[in-house]
Amino acid sequence: MFRRLKIQLLLSASAALLLLILGIYFIARGWPVPGVLVMLLLCAYLVLLNLWFWRYVSDPIRDMTQTARRIAEGSYGTKIEQSYDNEIGDLAREINGMSEKVAVAEKARTEKKLAFNHPPTRFPNRTEQTYPKKELTA
């Protein structure tokens, strides 16, 4: 799971490591200004990476958690917005499918229960049973 996100995060970590090594190299060679500039670039990159992670990973997971809570509380058929084409989007599609199936099953169960019980008395509803018709004789 999260294979595409793992690759994105691996590439981002590699880029950050490369900037760190480059900054250390510049400082070790006696070029402090380029070294400090690369370190500042690294800091800006890490802040942007965290903002990206917050927007594209953390927020969708929070939204899915809230939707899952609503489904657990009985709001069957609740949907998650599917705006991502990665593992997060796959998870949203699966939760939406599950929610739809639970809504259909719950509706069928409720209809069956209502058809079986007579609401005021809670006795079985016999209107569904078929009885032999008696012909009236004069």
N, C-alpha and C positions, 0 to 999 in steps of 0.2 A: 504494500500500500504506500502511497505518497512517493512513488518512484519519480514522477516528474518534478515534484517539489524538492525531493532529495537532491536531484541533479542541479536544480537552480541554487539551492543552498550550498551545495558542494562547490559550484563554480564561484559563488559569491565569497565563500570562505577562502578559496584559493586566491582570488583577486586581492582580498584583504591581506593575506599572508605575503603575497608578492609586494604589495605596497609597503608593508612593514620591513621586509628584507631590504627593499630599495632605500628606504629612509635610513636604516642602520648602516647600509653600505656608504651612503653619502656622508653621514656623520663620521664614520670610521676613516674615510679618506680625507677628512679635514674640510669638508664642504658643508658647514652647518646650515647655511641658508637653504640650499636645496633639500637638505635632510629634514629641516623643520617644515618646509612647505609640503613635502611628501607626507610627513606625519599628520599635518593638518588636513591634507586631502584624505588620508586614511580615516581620521575622526569623522569628517563629513560623510564619507562613504558608509561608515558603520551606522551613523544616525539615519541616513537614507535607507539603509538595509533594514533597520529596525522599524521604520515607518512603513516600508513595503510589507514586512512580515505582519505588522499590526493590521494593515488594511486588507491584505489578501489571504491571510491565514487565520489570525486571531478573531477578527470580526465575524467572518462567516461561521466559524465554529461556535461563537457565542450565539449567533442567530439560530443555528441549528439546535443548540442546547435549549433555547427558549421555546422553539417550535416543538421539540420532543417533550418538554414539560407540559405544553398545552395539549398535546396528544395524550399524554399520560393522565391528564386531568379530565379527559373525556371529550375534548374538542376534535373529534375524528374528522378526517378530510382536510385538515389544515395543511397548507402547502408552503414549501420553502422556495424563495426566488432562486432560480438556477441561472446564475450569471457567470459561472466559472467553467472553464473547459480544462479542468484538471481533476485531481483526486477529490477535492472539496466539492466540485460539481457532481462527480460520480456519487459521492455520499449523499448529497442533497436529492438527487434523482431516486436513490434507493429509499430514503426516508419518505419522500413523496409517494412512492409506490406502496410502501408499507402503510402509510396513513390512509391511502385510498382503499386498500384491501381491508383494513380494520374498520373503516367507515361502512363499507358494503356488508361485512360480516355482522357488525353491530346492528345495522338496519334490519337485516334478515332475522337476526335473533329477536329483536324487539317486535317485529311484525308477527313472528311465530308465537311469541309469548302473548301478545295481545289477541291473536286469533284463538288461542287455546283457552284463555281465561276470560270469564265474564267479569268485567271490571267491578260492578257493585258488590257481587257476592264472592268473587274469587273462585267460583265453582267452574269446572270445565265447561266450555262452550260446546253444546251438542248440536249446534246448527251445522257444523261441518260434517256430521255423521249422516249417512244415508239410511233411511228407514224404508221398508217396503211400503208402497202406497196401498192403502185399502180403498177399494172401490165402494162407493156408496150405493147401497141397494134400496130401492123404494118399496 
